[in-house]
């Protein structure tokens, strides 16, 4: 280190400058005070000398004695501060004079300034000229007579030279002392400050900044309790905190690196030269490098050869104004395989100006899934035919060139296809659907669209058939029959052949005047008419069918209003023992009170059972029945083994949360399931039989019993009855009506009763209305009877009054 850079040298120089400045100021002040004192002393001495010489000078002038005048002057000039002295008579004649310089009277009669001292000139003038009037005794007039004048010039610098000399000596002595003091202070500064600082700095330099271990700086000898000790303690505390921070930073860095390397996303950074600053393992693996090989490598060398499009996107972003972009793009990996990624590019500042951070998440599976979902949204997964969504899209396309043209839409619904799924398995059913779809595609390749609308429902559309309605109508009939014939052809699967039939509805529509909803709704209406009139036929939509559809739509709106107004309620019809005619249970039947009038069940129940509204309505009725049972229990009007039967529709039982719904209602009213019996029809029981059996098992564990309603009307009851864990069989009223005069019905009912007994089930005969029917049924043994012969369905209050009062209970 240079001398001029050392702290002790700088402190010494500054101390010297300060001391010299203070010395000058003190010397100046001392000289000033000394000068003022000396000036007063000289003035007093001069006044005393002149006073003593004034009398002699006055006599010399009075007597005109030149010798005496010279003697007076010679006496005065003995004092060296008299630079000039002269005695002048009253006529201005010089009687005697003295000047210390040969040149006299320079500028304003002042002698030459040979004794000029620049320092003393700061305090006073060089010369002071003055005079004394020489006079005699006062006259009688009271005025003194003036004989002459004594003129003198005082050399102030000579008079005050002692002051100057003392000031110079004092300054020299003080400066020497200051210099010595500065040197001493410099030495003290060096050993007390600079040297310890140098030793302390060397100890600081020995600290290993790369180590994360805690390090300590030892105290300086002799400085254990002074400011250096505070510095060392502060430094050690800082080192401890730095060490702790380094440990935390290292741990965080390791975690960050671990997160980066285990993250499935591509994460990397590029600098302004588009060179890799860092990259995680996923990025390295994606491009076929190691993370160490990627660092510092140009992206043009890594990315561009396999994916120039991505490289152009990076360049465009880097040179653009946006600071961040996010989008899904397709990029290629090291094997040139296409991958879809959600890419985010972010600019950020670094010491090298700008860099970009790239984060990319592989969403190839998601994109493929979305494409698959999109395909599923418009195409049937089993047959690959367009589905209902695609049909809506096609029918909703508006083309001005096609306005005025008529088109044809034909919906074919396979008849009783559910039977095939139930008897031959769904696998066979799916094979039939697939083969039928291929046949339809082949034979109706001329059509604009062949679609699958549902499980067993197909649609054929021909657009722009003709601008003539009659021509289009004739074409519609031909198309419908051709579609029916195509479906009726046998389909071979393995060694077996299967024949299908279909109910077909056909509509002729005018482009631009009918919506997709209207076209499909009217075609559906015609198709349902085909089903209603015997199946395996073609029905052309007519305007009166639209009226029927409108009626159904109005009925749906009225049912929704009825739900809002709580217009649905239940009535109870008793079940009696055939031997004793005593009450053993009741069936709850749904009714609708609309605007104060009771709507016939036949007008709304068939529609309601086909509608999704049956789920909400059925839940409300079940809730009301359980509330009623809870009320009867509280009033102690329920007797042992009394059950209320509730009809459960197919849509209710098919609901995934049906069991939860029943359990919730039972818990709500705090009743046991033993008071309930669920009635299901054969079609309900056999629709998704495995699920139905599973739910029956769970509900029976709650105490709920089951009865099979309308037994004998189904097509497969006997083959599946053994699999259904029901408690009762209810013989359909259509068989009971004619048992007294139709031998076939008589034999059938007797067979059902015997079958029920063999299976250990209770038999219930519905629709009992005459005495003859009662007597015939009584001969068949113990069964339960239900019908108008005993009672029509009653409101709960009337049912209680007739059957559940205390008197009625005693009569049982």
Secondary structure, DSSP 8 states (H G I E B T S, - for coil): --GGG-HHHHHHHHHHHHHHHHHHHHHHHHHHHHHHHHHHHHHHHHHHHHHHHHHHHHHHHHHT-HHHHHHHHHHHTTSTTEEEEEEEETTS-EEEEEESSSS--BTTTB---TT--TTGGGTS-SEEEEEEEEEEEE-TTS-EEEEEEEEEEEEHHHHTHHHHHHHHHHHHHHHHHHHHHHHHHHHHHIIIIIHHHHHHHHHHHTS-TT--S-------TT-SSSHHHHHHHHHHHHHHHHHHHHHHHHHHHHHHHHHHHH-SSEEEEE-TT-BEEEE-HHHHHHHT--HHHHTT-BHIIIIITT-HHHHHHHHHHHHSS-SEEEEEEEEE-TT--EEEEEEEEEEEEETTEEEEEEEEEE-HHHHHHHHHHHHHHHB-TTT--B-HHHHHHHHH---GGGTT-EEEEEEEEETTHHHHHHHH-HHHHHHHHHHHHHHHHHHTTTSSEEEEEETTEEEEEEEEEES-HHHHHHHHHHHHHHHHHHHHS-EEETTEEE---EEEEEEEEETTTS-HHHHHHHHHHHHHHHHHTTSS-EEE--HHHHHHHHHHHHHHHHHHHHHHHT-EEEEEEEEEETTT--EEEEEEEEEEEETTEEE-HHHHHHHHHHSTHHHHHHHHHHHHHHHHHHHHHHTT---TT-EEEEE--HHHHH-TTHHHHHHHHHHHHT--GGGEEEEEEHHHHHTTHHHHHHHHHHHHHTT-EEEEEEETSSSSHHHHGGGS--SEEEE-HHHHTTTTT-HHHHHHHHHHHHHHHHTT-EEEE----SHHHHHHHHTT-S-EE-STTT---B-HHHHIIIIISHHHHHH-
